Amino acid sequence: MTLTDAAHGFVDHRHWEPAEALRTADPEVADLLAAEAERRAGGLQLLAGENLATEAVLAALAGPLVDKYAEGYPGHRHHTGCAVADATELLAVSRARTLFAAEHANVQARSGTSAMLATCAALLRPGDAVLAMSLEHGGHLSCGSRANFSGRWFDFIGYGVREEDGRIDLDQVRELAKAHRPKAIVAGGISYPRHPDWAAFREIADEVDAYLIAAAGQTTGLIAAGAAPSPVPYADVVVAATHKLLRGPRGGLLLCTGELAERIDRAVFPFSQGGAAMNEVAAKAVAFAQAATPEFGAYIRRAVDGARALAGALAETGARPLTGGTDTHLVVADIGALGMTGSQAERRCAAVGLMLGKCAVPFDPAPAVETSGIRLGTGCCAALGMGPAELAEAGALVGGLIAGAEPDPVAARVRELARAFPGNAGR
């Protein structure tokens, strides 16, 4: 399978079987993995943070670099026998720099959160003020949650969105920046369905002499395909993810200016991580190459078009898509008018094979454990070939079920759709 056709090649998960070596050595784990394959094959995956890795990515993850210890960076490892590991990492870095037009890339971060940790370690000192989107308005836990390193080590100040249209309130961002003089400003979040105005954030950061950090984990794939404005020309550091819309392995990616390259690298290793997972680095290299193909661009366009159709269908059922729609693969909807909390909706939909997540919405009167909203994404369904028509139907099924439709007919239709687009493995 070539890099080109791997962008949309799958094996039907309903026919997935554990390798004989696994079945013999550990039948208990083999059964669990088979159960996961069966679960995926029977429903529609609408969770915004998940996607289907391609066959080529999975092959790289299972390759011989899975057990290579390569602590350090190419040419400066702490172990011998790293020539191939060095070449692989240099290839991944080169592909990432080319794909995103970045001066420097670090491909060792194990997740978006660990990438944010490294960024904070490189740019900040404990107690420094940081301005970021508040968690209640769409920010990530690594940008101020007290349960996370960010909220314990740094002084995060949250900005939000305007109540009238749900868009980021840049006037508030500027006012808070001038009042608090933060060391860094974080632009972007995990449940904001519109493109941030990177140039405006850069302008505000310059006014208060702050670093600009772009939190682009949710939209990395969109940026790679040119379907979202790139933060690279504006941000000092871009915190990205290689799974989600990029369809690579679960992992993080850091893009930064050449001036900050050494600080970022040292903040990843040795400050916050040990030896790199070289099989993940190899799989990231594959994902970067696949993201440069026309097939990947078509996939991203299908995901975005599908999200708009999904948002429109939800609105017709009485749900309220935040910001009136979406620019991305994300749809966040207030379902308060349908008489159900986000937590209740999540459980009711999961019972019929519609996998989505509860989500707080700005100015939400519901408790955080319940919420008034849901968050959906089209990455997985688009990877299977679903387009606007199918995702509009998925939105109608979700909204109708939340509004009180009988579950049995919905479950039957979900199974039919899953059978019509069977490549749930992403292999």
Buried (B, 14 or more C-beta within 10 A) or exposed (E): EEBBBBBBBBBBBBEBEBEEEBBEEEEEEBEEBBEEBEBBBBBBBBBBBBBBBBBBBBBBBEBEBEEBBBBBBBEEBEEEEBEBBBEBBBBBBEBBBEBBEBBBBBBBBBBBBBBBBBBBBBBBEEEBBBBBBBBBBBBBBBBBBEEBBBBEBBBBBBBBBBEEEBBBBBEBBBEBBEEBEBBBBBBBBBBBBBBBBBEBBBBBBEEBEBBBBBBBBBBBBBBBBEBBBBBBEBBBBBBBBBBBBBBBBBBBBBBBBEEBBEBBBBBBBEEBBEBBBBBBBBBBBBBBBBBBBEBBBBBBBBBBBBBBBBBBBBBEBBBBBBBEBBBBBBBBBBBBEBEBBBBBBBEBBEEBBBBBBBBBBBEBEBEEEBBBBBBBBBBBBBBBBBBBEBBBBBBBBBBBBBBEBEEEEBBEBBBEBBEEBBBBBBB
